[in-house]
C-alpha cells in the first residue's frame, strides 16, 4: 500500500510514499523503547552533537528541502525557505540547550541536608505533525526530545509525507557522521492515517505524544493519552485577533494584517482571522486593506513575486466557501473570496483572500476556518475589544497595534489577552523559535520550541541528601524509637 502524493500547485503526482501497516506499530514502538535504554545514558552534550551535525546537513540541503516544501505543501518559495530556516534555528537552540538542562538547588529546612531537582529522559516521544508546517514543527519537537534523551517516532500528515521522508534522509546523514553512540531506531517515521496516531496515543510505551492539528483531533488524542497517564503536548486550533487602536500606525498595521491574514494562504495556526478595529478608523482601515488585497499576486508559489499560493485541497476551498456563506447569512458583507481559475496553474485550488465586515461576533466567527478569511468588527472601548478577542474557544496568538503605552501594557497584563502569544505592533503570525510556542483553552495548552519547553520532554525528580550524622524530620515531626 502507498500514498499517491499530489502537489496542491497543479494536482500533479509528486511521488508515492509507502504506508506503514498498523500491524507494524508494536515493533516500531518496541524498537524505540530499545533505543531509549541506550540513548538515555549518552551524555546530553554528546546528544547535542548529533543535533549540531543535523543542523549542518540542513544548511547544505536548505534550498532543495525548501523546494519540496513548496511543491508538496503549496507554500510560496520564501516561506518554504523560512520553514527550513526554522529547522536550522531550532538545531542551534537545541545544541546550546544540551548543556543547560538545569535543575535547582533548594534550601532545606533540615540541618545537614541538601535538596535539589534533577531532570531525566522520559522515553519515546511521538510527534504527529500537520500539513501546513510539514517539517518545522517536527524539528521543534525532535531536536529537543533528542537532546533530552528521548527517541522520536514521527507520524507526518498524509498530505505531506515526502518532506518527512526527505528530512529523515538528511537526518540519516547526520547519524552516519555521529557514529556508534546513536542506537538503531533513534528516529523513526511512520506513514499513514489516524489509525497510526491512535496506536501511538494509546501505547503505554510512548510516554510523550506531541500532536499538532485541529481541535477535533486534539479532543480525540488528548483523552486517550491522559487515560493511560501519558503526557501530551497539544498544538491545536487558533482563531487569532488583532486589535487596532486609534493611535496605531496604519501603514505598518496594513502590512502586518496582509501578511498575517494571507500568508500560507491563510493556512497557519497563527493566521489572523479576526480584525478588531476602533470604530473611528474602521472604514479607513478596511479601505486600505481592501486596496492591498486587490494587488496581491495569486498563483504558482514557485514563481517570483507570488504572495498567495494554493489551498491544500478542494475540501479546504469548500469549507471556505461554506464559511463565507454562513457569514453572509449572519449579516456579514463579504469582499473577495471567489475561486481563482485564470492566471493560475490548472489542477490547483486557488482563491481570493476574503474580507468580511461583520455586525457582531457571530457563532461562525468563533469557529476556525483554515483559509484566508478575515472578519472585521468595530469597537468603542479597549475593554470591549479585549472582551471580543477573548470571547472565542481558542487561545493561541493575539496582537494589538497602538502607540499608547497604557493600551499596550493593559493588553499584555492579566486583564488583557488570554492567549499563549501576545504581540504589540506586530501581527499574530511568525513566531521565533526562542520563545515557547503554544496557546490556551481549545488550543491545547502545550508549549513547543524555545524558552523552557524542553521540560515537557523530561521527568523531574526531587532529591534530598542527608550528609549529617542525625536524622531530623521535616516539619519538626518527632518519631523516636
C-alpha beads as a LAMMPS data file, in Angstrom:
LAMMPS data file: protein, C-alpha beads

481 atoms
480 bonds

1 atom types
1 bond types

-500.0 500.0 xlo xhi
-500.0 500.0 ylo yhi
-500.0 500.0 zlo zhi

Masses

1 110.0

Atoms # bond

1 1 1 0.000 0.000 0.000
2 1 1 1.156 3.524 -0.745
3 1 1 0.012 7.124 -0.705
4 1 1 -0.032 8.919 -4.034
5 1 1 1.184 12.432 -3.246
6 1 1 -0.141 15.211 -5.447
7 1 1 1.051 18.799 -5.446
8 1 1 -1.566 21.379 -4.448
9 1 1 0.040 23.659 -7.055
10 1 1 -1.334 21.801 -10.068
11 1 1 -2.537 18.394 -8.917
12 1 1 0.410 16.609 -10.498
13 1 1 1.818 13.469 -8.918
14 1 1 4.953 14.252 -6.899
15 1 1 5.685 10.733 -5.779
16 1 1 4.475 7.822 -3.711
17 1 1 5.059 7.027 -0.078
18 1 1 4.774 3.523 1.396
19 1 1 2.111 3.195 4.070
20 1 1 3.220 1.695 7.379
21 1 1 0.946 -1.256 8.199
22 1 1 -0.863 -0.884 11.501
23 1 1 0.398 -4.361 12.415
24 1 1 3.966 -2.980 12.355
25 1 1 3.354 -0.393 15.075
26 1 1 4.130 -2.626 18.086
27 1 1 7.542 -3.398 16.554
28 1 1 8.150 0.289 15.791
29 1 1 7.381 1.202 19.399
30 1 1 9.492 -1.681 20.740
31 1 1 12.469 -0.513 18.680
32 1 1 12.025 2.995 20.065
33 1 1 11.959 1.640 23.615
34 1 1 15.178 -0.288 22.964
35 1 1 16.784 2.877 21.589
36 1 1 15.728 4.749 24.721
37 1 1 17.559 2.335 27.020
38 1 1 20.811 3.209 25.240
39 1 1 20.247 6.874 24.363
40 1 1 19.297 7.972 27.889
41 1 1 22.831 7.090 29.069
42 1 1 24.590 9.158 26.397
43 1 1 25.650 12.480 27.991
44 1 1 23.399 15.350 26.976
45 1 1 26.213 17.427 25.391
46 1 1 27.085 14.421 23.260
47 1 1 23.429 14.125 22.252
48 1 1 23.651 17.778 21.298
49 1 1 26.491 16.974 18.927
50 1 1 24.103 14.867 16.844
51 1 1 21.783 17.842 16.517
52 1 1 24.712 20.086 15.573
53 1 1 25.516 17.724 12.724
54 1 1 21.864 17.648 11.697
55 1 1 21.894 21.442 11.517
56 1 1 24.922 21.298 9.238
57 1 1 23.192 18.830 6.934
58 1 1 20.085 21.013 6.842
59 1 1 22.165 24.025 5.848
60 1 1 23.592 22.050 2.953
61 1 1 20.124 20.958 1.781
62 1 1 18.158 24.084 2.632
63 1 1 17.271 25.028 -0.935
64 1 1 16.285 21.528 -2.036
65 1 1 14.195 20.759 1.059
66 1 1 12.503 24.164 0.818
67 1 1 11.628 23.480 -2.814
68 1 1 9.993 20.217 -1.770
69 1 1 8.029 22.021 0.970
70 1 1 6.742 24.418 -1.696
71 1 1 5.854 21.607 -4.084
72 1 1 4.129 19.427 -1.506
73 1 1 2.507 21.996 0.815
74 1 1 1.998 24.829 -1.682
75 1 1 3.890 27.484 0.267
76 1 1 5.444 30.342 -1.658
77 1 1 9.173 29.931 -2.151
78 1 1 10.280 32.360 0.552
79 1 1 8.032 30.660 3.106
80 1 1 9.457 27.273 2.166
81 1 1 12.955 28.626 2.776
82 1 1 11.781 30.168 6.032
83 1 1 10.413 26.858 7.241
84 1 1 13.733 25.079 6.717
85 1 1 15.468 28.012 8.411
86 1 1 13.260 27.331 11.435
87 1 1 14.651 23.802 11.488
88 1 1 18.192 25.159 11.399
89 1 1 17.428 27.691 14.123
90 1 1 15.945 25.093 16.478
91 1 1 19.006 22.911 15.928
92 1 1 21.194 25.783 17.099
93 1 1 18.924 26.309 20.107
94 1 1 18.917 22.610 20.992
95 1 1 22.700 22.320 20.777
96 1 1 23.069 25.056 23.388
97 1 1 20.285 23.528 25.433
98 1 1 22.160 20.237 25.644
99 1 1 24.493 21.927 28.148
100 1 1 21.719 23.738 30.013
101 1 1 19.293 21.092 31.245
102 1 1 19.390 22.767 34.619
103 1 1 17.754 21.759 37.877
104 1 1 17.569 23.766 41.078
105 1 1 19.373 23.602 44.384
106 1 1 16.731 24.131 47.083
107 1 1 17.219 25.278 50.661
108 1 1 16.341 22.529 53.107
109 1 1 14.731 23.212 56.490
110 1 1 16.656 20.279 57.962
111 1 1 20.244 20.853 59.138
112 1 1 22.871 18.844 57.310
113 1 1 20.619 18.314 54.311
114 1 1 20.660 19.445 50.705
115 1 1 17.722 19.426 48.314
116 1 1 17.907 19.606 44.560
117 1 1 15.947 18.686 41.473
118 1 1 17.257 16.730 38.526
119 1 1 15.781 16.120 35.099
120 1 1 15.840 12.747 33.352
121 1 1 14.807 11.404 29.930
122 1 1 11.254 10.041 29.769
123 1 1 11.157 7.647 26.845
124 1 1 9.899 7.576 23.265
125 1 1 8.263 10.772 22.038
126 1 1 5.636 10.560 19.289
127 1 1 5.333 13.576 17.004
128 1 1 2.135 13.882 14.977
129 1 1 2.516 16.830 12.614
130 1 1 0.230 18.737 10.240
131 1 1 0.497 19.615 6.552
132 1 1 0.878 23.378 6.925
133 1 1 4.303 23.195 8.598
134 1 1 5.354 19.775 7.358
135 1 1 8.927 19.803 8.699
136 1 1 9.494 22.730 11.093
137 1 1 7.119 21.586 13.827
138 1 1 8.627 18.104 13.766
139 1 1 12.062 19.682 14.193
140 1 1 10.837 21.795 17.123
141 1 1 9.892 18.588 18.906
142 1 1 12.508 16.143 17.652
143 1 1 15.588 18.250 18.350
144 1 1 14.524 18.996 21.911
145 1 1 13.380 15.441 22.570
146 1 1 16.685 14.042 21.319
147 1 1 18.908 16.296 23.415
148 1 1 16.662 15.463 26.377
149 1 1 17.386 11.758 25.809
150 1 1 14.153 10.655 24.124
151 1 1 13.888 8.716 20.840
152 1 1 11.316 10.006 18.345
153 1 1 8.556 8.370 16.311
154 1 1 7.208 10.750 13.663
155 1 1 3.819 10.444 12.003
156 1 1 3.582 13.250 9.436
157 1 1 0.386 14.355 7.734
158 1 1 -0.742 12.005 4.974
159 1 1 -0.854 15.121 2.771
160 1 1 2.874 15.831 3.126
161 1 1 4.808 12.570 3.623
162 1 1 7.543 13.298 1.064
163 1 1 9.000 16.206 3.026
164 1 1 9.086 13.918 6.060
165 1 1 10.929 11.183 4.187
166 1 1 13.385 13.736 2.805
167 1 1 14.022 15.105 6.310
168 1 1 14.686 11.573 7.514
169 1 1 17.273 11.073 4.769
170 1 1 19.003 14.288 5.830
171 1 1 18.933 13.149 9.456
172 1 1 20.423 9.807 8.473
173 1 1 23.446 11.642 7.090
174 1 1 23.945 13.276 10.468
175 1 1 23.621 9.878 12.154
176 1 1 26.283 8.405 9.873
177 1 1 28.700 11.173 10.826
178 1 1 27.810 10.895 14.527
179 1 1 28.862 7.299 14.909
180 1 1 28.000 4.372 17.123
181 1 1 26.757 6.330 20.150
182 1 1 23.403 6.613 18.376
183 1 1 21.392 3.394 18.746
184 1 1 19.328 1.939 15.895
185 1 1 15.790 3.306 15.501
186 1 1 16.602 6.515 17.350
187 1 1 14.287 8.388 14.977
188 1 1 11.602 6.557 13.006
189 1 1 8.967 7.769 10.573
190 1 1 5.626 6.029 10.025
191 1 1 3.342 6.946 7.126
192 1 1 -0.405 6.571 7.287
193 1 1 -3.672 7.813 8.688
194 1 1 -5.367 8.288 12.024
195 1 1 -5.027 4.611 12.951
196 1 1 -1.261 5.050 13.344
197 1 1 -1.767 8.127 15.503
198 1 1 -4.200 6.145 17.613
199 1 1 -1.606 3.402 18.116
200 1 1 0.858 5.987 19.400
201 1 1 -1.715 7.763 21.569
202 1 1 -2.820 4.569 23.290
203 1 1 0.569 2.898 23.818
204 1 1 1.874 2.930 27.372
205 1 1 5.355 2.573 25.894
206 1 1 5.144 6.070 24.386
207 1 1 5.127 8.427 27.381
208 1 1 5.041 11.671 25.347
209 1 1 2.729 12.470 22.435
210 1 1 3.095 15.827 20.703
211 1 1 0.196 16.402 18.314
212 1 1 -0.404 19.365 16.027
213 1 1 -3.711 19.734 14.222
214 1 1 -7.344 20.618 14.690
215 1 1 -9.152 20.966 17.992
216 1 1 -11.271 17.995 16.914
217 1 1 -8.141 15.878 16.575
218 1 1 -6.831 17.055 19.942
219 1 1 -10.113 16.172 21.612
220 1 1 -9.542 12.593 20.456
221 1 1 -5.811 12.291 21.132
222 1 1 -5.638 14.138 24.449
223 1 1 -8.084 11.967 26.424
224 1 1 -6.511 8.766 25.080
225 1 1 -3.062 9.843 26.249
226 1 1 -4.449 11.034 29.595
227 1 1 -6.349 7.766 30.123
228 1 1 -3.018 5.938 30.397
229 1 1 -1.395 8.816 32.355
230 1 1 0.834 9.790 29.450
231 1 1 1.934 13.323 28.689
232 1 1 0.509 15.209 25.722
233 1 1 1.775 18.380 24.050
234 1 1 -1.196 19.672 22.076
235 1 1 -0.974 22.462 19.473
236 1 1 -4.484 22.808 18.148
237 1 1 -6.817 25.418 16.683
238 1 1 -6.237 29.154 16.513
239 1 1 -8.727 31.993 15.997
240 1 1 -6.337 34.869 16.290
241 1 1 -7.288 38.512 16.595
242 1 1 -5.609 41.872 16.102
243 1 1 -6.852 44.922 17.986
244 1 1 -6.211 48.219 16.191
245 1 1 -6.482 51.388 18.267
246 1 1 -6.926 54.978 17.023
247 1 1 -3.264 55.741 17.710
248 1 1 -1.939 52.893 15.524
249 1 1 0.491 53.491 12.668
250 1 1 -1.903 52.422 9.917
251 1 1 0.731 51.955 7.222
252 1 1 2.569 49.432 9.384
253 1 1 -0.723 47.930 10.516
254 1 1 -1.829 47.206 6.941
255 1 1 1.434 45.429 6.161
256 1 1 1.048 43.283 9.274
257 1 1 -2.588 42.493 8.505
258 1 1 -1.873 41.346 4.966
259 1 1 0.981 39.015 5.891
260 1 1 -0.777 37.625 8.956
261 1 1 -4.086 37.059 7.170
262 1 1 -2.976 35.694 3.791
263 1 1 0.475 34.201 4.417
264 1 1 0.475 30.475 3.601
265 1 1 -2.931 31.183 2.004
266 1 1 -4.423 31.568 5.468
267 1 1 -3.376 28.051 6.479
268 1 1 -1.308 28.821 9.565
269 1 1 -2.494 28.130 13.081
270 1 1 -1.379 31.707 13.846
271 1 1 -3.176 33.232 10.836
272 1 1 -5.003 36.489 11.583
273 1 1 -8.704 35.661 11.402
274 1 1 -10.393 38.498 13.332
275 1 1 -9.587 42.202 12.893
276 1 1 -10.988 44.321 15.740
277 1 1 -10.798 47.999 14.785
278 1 1 -11.783 51.135 16.691
279 1 1 -14.941 52.498 15.170
280 1 1 -13.361 55.863 14.356
281 1 1 -10.830 54.320 11.942
282 1 1 -12.681 51.227 10.787
283 1 1 -13.795 52.493 7.372
284 1 1 -10.363 53.942 6.579
285 1 1 -8.512 50.783 7.588
286 1 1 -10.874 48.436 5.750
287 1 1 -10.473 50.524 2.605
288 1 1 -6.686 50.324 2.899
289 1 1 -6.730 46.565 3.437
290 1 1 -9.112 46.018 0.520
291 1 1 -6.812 48.080 -1.688
292 1 1 -3.813 45.987 -0.600
293 1 1 -5.714 42.737 -1.190
294 1 1 -6.557 43.846 -4.725
295 1 1 -2.858 43.942 -5.609
296 1 1 -1.916 40.522 -4.188
297 1 1 -0.316 38.218 -6.796
298 1 1 -2.156 34.874 -6.626
299 1 1 -0.723 31.898 -8.424
300 1 1 2.098 29.393 -8.702
301 1 1 4.044 29.623 -5.414
302 1 1 7.256 28.741 -7.217
303 1 1 7.064 31.923 -9.298
304 1 1 8.930 35.008 -8.154
305 1 1 6.574 37.617 -6.778
306 1 1 3.687 35.299 -5.899
307 1 1 2.328 36.031 -2.418
308 1 1 -0.742 33.791 -2.307
309 1 1 -0.395 30.171 -3.329
310 1 1 -2.973 27.377 -3.392
311 1 1 -5.105 25.883 -0.682
312 1 1 -4.038 22.379 0.217
313 1 1 -7.055 20.746 -1.466
314 1 1 -10.598 21.200 -2.748
315 1 1 -12.036 20.353 0.654
316 1 1 -10.380 23.443 2.100
317 1 1 -11.933 25.590 -0.629
318 1 1 -15.357 24.107 0.010
319 1 1 -15.099 24.801 3.741
320 1 1 -14.026 28.367 2.996
321 1 1 -16.967 28.987 0.690
322 1 1 -19.341 27.464 3.229
323 1 1 -17.953 29.738 5.958
324 1 1 -18.400 32.790 3.735
325 1 1 -21.987 31.758 3.005
326 1 1 -22.628 31.410 6.718
327 1 1 -21.077 34.815 7.419
328 1 1 -23.309 36.396 4.797
329 1 1 -26.348 34.763 6.372
330 1 1 -25.256 36.147 9.739
331 1 1 -25.276 39.675 8.350
332 1 1 -21.728 39.983 7.084
333 1 1 -20.639 41.902 3.987
334 1 1 -18.190 39.756 2.004
335 1 1 -15.416 41.204 -0.144
336 1 1 -13.496 38.716 -2.301
337 1 1 -13.305 35.047 -1.511
338 1 1 -14.055 33.837 -5.028
339 1 1 -12.284 30.846 -6.610
340 1 1 -9.479 31.853 -8.986
341 1 1 -9.196 29.906 -12.237
342 1 1 -7.351 32.259 -14.601
343 1 1 -3.665 33.032 -14.413
344 1 1 -3.045 30.082 -12.082
345 1 1 -1.880 26.523 -12.753
346 1 1 -4.655 24.198 -13.824
347 1 1 -5.390 21.475 -11.300
348 1 1 -4.633 23.598 -8.234
349 1 1 -7.117 25.150 -5.812
350 1 1 -6.747 28.926 -5.695
351 1 1 -8.989 31.522 -4.031
352 1 1 -9.101 35.251 -3.457
353 1 1 -8.467 36.144 0.179
354 1 1 -11.719 37.374 1.719
355 1 1 -12.561 40.301 3.990
356 1 1 -15.896 40.071 5.810
357 1 1 -17.347 43.075 7.645
358 1 1 -19.452 41.688 10.473
359 1 1 -22.163 43.345 12.603
360 1 1 -21.202 41.336 15.692
361 1 1 -19.066 38.369 16.737
362 1 1 -21.268 35.570 15.496
363 1 1 -21.151 31.825 16.033
364 1 1 -19.417 31.385 12.673
365 1 1 -16.656 33.790 13.667
366 1 1 -15.976 31.796 16.801
367 1 1 -15.045 28.745 14.708
368 1 1 -11.727 28.411 12.914
369 1 1 -11.803 28.026 9.131
370 1 1 -8.371 27.105 7.792
371 1 1 -8.446 29.513 4.858
372 1 1 -7.802 33.214 4.121
373 1 1 -10.938 34.744 5.678
374 1 1 -10.528 37.961 7.677
375 1 1 -13.540 39.009 9.751
376 1 1 -13.753 42.698 10.742
377 1 1 -15.515 44.085 13.809
378 1 1 -15.707 47.594 15.304
379 1 1 -15.234 48.502 18.952
380 1 1 -15.582 51.627 21.111
381 1 1 -13.565 50.895 24.271
382 1 1 -10.424 48.856 24.843
383 1 1 -12.218 46.730 27.420
384 1 1 -14.792 45.868 24.750
385 1 1 -12.049 44.987 22.252
386 1 1 -10.251 42.701 24.704
387 1 1 -13.531 41.005 25.614
388 1 1 -14.253 40.387 21.924
389 1 1 -10.772 38.985 21.372
390 1 1 -11.024 36.603 24.307
391 1 1 -14.605 35.509 23.572
392 1 1 -13.656 32.531 21.408
393 1 1 -12.863 28.931 22.391
394 1 1 -9.296 29.139 21.058
395 1 1 -6.376 30.966 22.685
396 1 1 -3.261 30.750 20.542
397 1 1 -1.997 34.130 19.309
398 1 1 -3.047 37.770 19.525
399 1 1 -1.798 41.263 18.835
400 1 1 -2.506 44.947 19.295
401 1 1 -1.451 47.929 17.214
402 1 1 -1.174 51.056 19.324
403 1 1 1.283 53.793 20.274
404 1 1 -0.450 54.271 23.628
405 1 1 1.681 52.762 26.385
406 1 1 -1.313 52.214 28.655
407 1 1 -3.169 50.281 25.972
408 1 1 -0.145 48.116 25.185
409 1 1 0.545 47.275 28.821
410 1 1 -3.133 46.579 29.539
411 1 1 -3.219 44.188 26.594
412 1 1 -0.209 42.288 27.983
413 1 1 -1.474 42.271 31.576
414 1 1 -3.588 39.727 33.444
415 1 1 -6.738 41.555 32.320
416 1 1 -5.651 41.590 28.676
417 1 1 -5.135 38.884 26.087
418 1 1 -5.828 35.333 27.278
419 1 1 -3.660 33.797 24.557
420 1 1 -0.354 31.981 24.805
421 1 1 1.187 34.561 22.453
422 1 1 0.515 38.300 22.696
423 1 1 2.311 40.802 20.457
424 1 1 2.440 44.590 20.295
425 1 1 2.787 46.399 16.954
426 1 1 3.241 43.196 15.005
427 1 1 0.843 40.576 13.748
428 1 1 -0.049 37.301 15.487
429 1 1 1.795 35.197 12.893
430 1 1 5.506 34.488 12.559
431 1 1 6.814 33.238 15.909
432 1 1 10.542 32.934 16.600
433 1 1 11.995 29.704 17.965
434 1 1 13.449 31.379 21.066
435 1 1 10.060 31.720 22.728
436 1 1 7.742 28.973 23.882
437 1 1 5.077 28.381 21.232
438 1 1 1.551 27.369 22.142
439 1 1 -1.798 28.524 23.463
440 1 1 -4.581 28.129 25.973
441 1 1 -8.170 26.861 26.039
442 1 1 -9.018 24.735 22.984
443 1 1 -5.565 25.403 21.543
444 1 1 -4.462 22.681 23.947
445 1 1 -2.146 24.317 26.473
446 1 1 1.044 22.744 25.134
447 1 1 4.333 24.527 24.519
448 1 1 6.983 23.724 21.927
449 1 1 10.245 25.210 20.684
450 1 1 12.094 27.715 22.897
451 1 1 12.224 29.013 26.456
452 1 1 11.748 26.129 28.930
453 1 1 9.632 23.955 26.623
454 1 1 12.319 21.286 26.997
455 1 1 10.814 20.342 30.357
456 1 1 7.875 18.706 28.590
457 1 1 10.256 16.016 27.291
458 1 1 11.803 15.134 30.651
459 1 1 10.736 13.939 34.071
460 1 1 11.544 15.963 37.159
461 1 1 12.997 14.303 40.222
462 1 1 13.350 15.974 43.625
463 1 1 16.390 14.741 45.576
464 1 1 17.199 15.165 49.260
465 1 1 20.646 14.273 50.587
466 1 1 21.399 13.896 54.287
467 1 1 25.114 14.453 54.908
468 1 1 24.761 14.816 58.695
469 1 1 25.083 12.212 61.440
470 1 1 21.473 12.620 62.590
471 1 1 18.044 12.116 61.114
472 1 1 15.912 15.230 61.648
473 1 1 12.427 15.016 60.166
474 1 1 10.680 17.711 58.200
475 1 1 8.052 19.952 59.793
476 1 1 9.553 19.266 63.224
477 1 1 7.988 15.816 63.465
478 1 1 9.254 13.613 66.321
479 1 1 9.214 9.877 65.744
480 1 1 11.713 8.437 68.221
481 1 1 12.087 4.707 68.623

Bonds

1 1 1 2
2 1 2 3
3 1 3 4
4 1 4 5
5 1 5 6
6 1 6 7
7 1 7 8
8 1 8 9
9 1 9 10
10 1 10 11
11 1 11 12
12 1 12 13
13 1 13 14
14 1 14 15
15 1 15 16
16 1 16 17
17 1 17 18
18 1 18 19
19 1 19 20
20 1 20 21
21 1 21 22
22 1 22 23
23 1 23 24
24 1 24 25
25 1 25 26
26 1 26 27
27 1 27 28
28 1 28 29
29 1 29 30
30 1 30 31
31 1 31 32
32 1 32 33
33 1 33 34
34 1 34 35
35 1 35 36
36 1 36 37
37 1 37 38
38 1 38 39
39 1 39 40
40 1 40 41
41 1 41 42
42 1 42 43
43 1 43 44
44 1 44 45
45 1 45 46
46 1 46 47
47 1 47 48
48 1 48 49
49 1 49 50
50 1 50 51
51 1 51 52
52 1 52 53
53 1 53 54
54 1 54 55
55 1 55 56
56 1 56 57
57 1 57 58
58 1 58 59
59 1 59 60
60 1 60 61
61 1 61 62
62 1 62 63
63 1 63 64
64 1 64 65
65 1 65 66
66 1 66 67
67 1 67 68
68 1 68 69
69 1 69 70
70 1 70 71
71 1 71 72
72 1 72 73
73 1 73 74
74 1 74 75
75 1 75 76
76 1 76 77
77 1 77 78
78 1 78 79
79 1 79 80
80 1 80 81
81 1 81 82
82 1 82 83
83 1 83 84
84 1 84 85
85 1 85 86
86 1 86 87
87 1 87 88
88 1 88 89
89 1 89 90
90 1 90 91
91 1 91 92
92 1 92 93
93 1 93 94
94 1 94 95
95 1 95 96
96 1 96 97
97 1 97 98
98 1 98 99
99 1 99 100
100 1 100 101
101 1 101 102
102 1 102 103
103 1 103 104
104 1 104 105
105 1 105 106
106 1 106 107
107 1 107 108
108 1 108 109
109 1 109 110
110 1 110 111
111 1 111 112
112 1 112 113
113 1 113 114
114 1 114 115
115 1 115 116
116 1 116 117
117 1 117 118
118 1 118 119
119 1 119 120
120 1 120 121
121 1 121 122
122 1 122 123
123 1 123 124
124 1 124 125
125 1 125 126
126 1 126 127
127 1 127 128
128 1 128 129
129 1 129 130
130 1 130 131
131 1 131 132
132 1 132 133
133 1 133 134
134 1 134 135
135 1 135 136
136 1 136 137
137 1 137 138
138 1 138 139
139 1 139 140
140 1 140 141
141 1 141 142
142 1 142 143
143 1 143 144
144 1 144 145
145 1 145 146
146 1 146 147
147 1 147 148
148 1 148 149
149 1 149 150
150 1 150 151
151 1 151 152
152 1 152 153
153 1 153 154
154 1 154 155
155 1 155 156
156 1 156 157
157 1 157 158
158 1 158 159
159 1 159 160
160 1 160 161
161 1 161 162
162 1 162 163
163 1 163 164
164 1 164 165
165 1 165 166
166 1 166 167
167 1 167 168
168 1 168 169
169 1 169 170
170 1 170 171
171 1 171 172
172 1 172 173
173 1 173 174
174 1 174 175
175 1 175 176
176 1 176 177
177 1 177 178
178 1 178 179
179 1 179 180
180 1 180 181
181 1 181 182
182 1 182 183
183 1 183 184
184 1 184 185
185 1 185 186
186 1 186 187
187 1 187 188
188 1 188 189
189 1 189 190
190 1 190 191
191 1 191 192
192 1 192 193
193 1 193 194
194 1 194 195
195 1 195 196
196 1 196 197
197 1 197 198
198 1 198 199
199 1 199 200
200 1 200 201
201 1 201 202
202 1 202 203
203 1 203 204
204 1 204 205
205 1 205 206
206 1 206 207
207 1 207 208
208 1 208 209
209 1 209 210
210 1 210 211
211 1 211 212
212 1 212 213
213 1 213 214
214 1 214 215
215 1 215 216
216 1 216 217
217 1 217 218
218 1 218 219
219 1 219 220
220 1 220 221
221 1 221 222
222 1 222 223
223 1 223 224
224 1 224 225
225 1 225 226
226 1 226 227
227 1 227 228
228 1 228 229
229 1 229 230
230 1 230 231
231 1 231 232
232 1 232 233
233 1 233 234
234 1 234 235
235 1 235 236
236 1 236 237
237 1 237 238
238 1 238 239
239 1 239 240
240 1 240 241
241 1 241 242
242 1 242 243
243 1 243 244
244 1 244 245
245 1 245 246
246 1 246 247
247 1 247 248
248 1 248 249
249 1 249 250
250 1 250 251
251 1 251 252
252 1 252 253
253 1 253 254
254 1 254 255
255 1 255 256
256 1 256 257
257 1 257 258
258 1 258 259
259 1 259 260
260 1 260 261
261 1 261 262
262 1 262 263
263 1 263 264
264 1 264 265
265 1 265 266
266 1 266 267
267 1 267 268
268 1 268 269
269 1 269 270
270 1 270 271
271 1 271 272
272 1 272 273
273 1 273 274
274 1 274 275
275 1 275 276
276 1 276 277
277 1 277 278
278 1 278 279
279 1 279 280
280 1 280 281
281 1 281 282
282 1 282 283
283 1 283 284
284 1 284 285
285 1 285 286
286 1 286 287
287 1 287 288
288 1 288 289
289 1 289 290
290 1 290 291
291 1 291 292
292 1 292 293
293 1 293 294
294 1 294 295
295 1 295 296
296 1 296 297
297 1 297 298
298 1 298 299
299 1 299 300
300 1 300 301
301 1 301 302
302 1 302 303
303 1 303 304
304 1 304 305
305 1 305 306
306 1 306 307
307 1 307 308
308 1 308 309
309 1 309 310
310 1 310 311
311 1 311 312
312 1 312 313
313 1 313 314
314 1 314 315
315 1 315 316
316 1 316 317
317 1 317 318
318 1 318 319
319 1 319 320
320 1 320 321
321 1 321 322
322 1 322 323
323 1 323 324
324 1 324 325
325 1 325 326
326 1 326 327
327 1 327 328
328 1 328 329
329 1 329 330
330 1 330 331
331 1 331 332
332 1 332 333
333 1 333 334
334 1 334 335
335 1 335 336
336 1 336 337
337 1 337 338
338 1 338 339
339 1 339 340
340 1 340 341
341 1 341 342
342 1 342 343
343 1 343 344
344 1 344 345
345 1 345 346
346 1 346 347
347 1 347 348
348 1 348 349
349 1 349 350
350 1 350 351
351 1 351 352
352 1 352 353
353 1 353 354
354 1 354 355
355 1 355 356
356 1 356 357
357 1 357 358
358 1 358 359
359 1 359 360
360 1 360 361
361 1 361 362
362 1 362 363
363 1 363 364
364 1 364 365
365 1 365 366
366 1 366 367
367 1 367 368
368 1 368 369
369 1 369 370
370 1 370 371
371 1 371 372
372 1 372 373
373 1 373 374
374 1 374 375
375 1 375 376
376 1 376 377
377 1 377 378
378 1 378 379
379 1 379 380
380 1 380 381
381 1 381 382
382 1 382 383
383 1 383 384
384 1 384 385
385 1 385 386
386 1 386 387
387 1 387 388
388 1 388 389
389 1 389 390
390 1 390 391
391 1 391 392
392 1 392 393
393 1 393 394
394 1 394 395
395 1 395 396
396 1 396 397
397 1 397 398
398 1 398 399
399 1 399 400
400 1 400 401
401 1 401 402
402 1 402 403
403 1 403 404
404 1 404 405
405 1 405 406
406 1 406 407
407 1 407 408
408 1 408 409
409 1 409 410
410 1 410 411
411 1 411 412
412 1 412 413
413 1 413 414
414 1 414 415
415 1 415 416
416 1 416 417
417 1 417 418
418 1 418 419
419 1 419 420
420 1 420 421
421 1 421 422
422 1 422 423
423 1 423 424
424 1 424 425
425 1 425 426
426 1 426 427
427 1 427 428
428 1 428 429
429 1 429 430
430 1 430 431
431 1 431 432
432 1 432 433
433 1 433 434
434 1 434 435
435 1 435 436
436 1 436 437
437 1 437 438
438 1 438 439
439 1 439 440
440 1 440 441
441 1 441 442
442 1 442 443
443 1 443 444
444 1 444 445
445 1 445 446
446 1 446 447
447 1 447 448
448 1 448 449
449 1 449 450
450 1 450 451
451 1 451 452
452 1 452 453
453 1 453 454
454 1 454 455
455 1 455 456
456 1 456 457
457 1 457 458
458 1 458 459
459 1 459 460
460 1 460 461
461 1 461 462
462 1 462 463
463 1 463 464
464 1 464 465
465 1 465 466
466 1 466 467
467 1 467 468
468 1 468 469
469 1 469 470
470 1 470 471
471 1 471 472
472 1 472 473
473 1 473 474
474 1 474 475
475 1 475 476
476 1 476 477
477 1 477 478
478 1 478 479
479 1 479 480
480 1 480 481
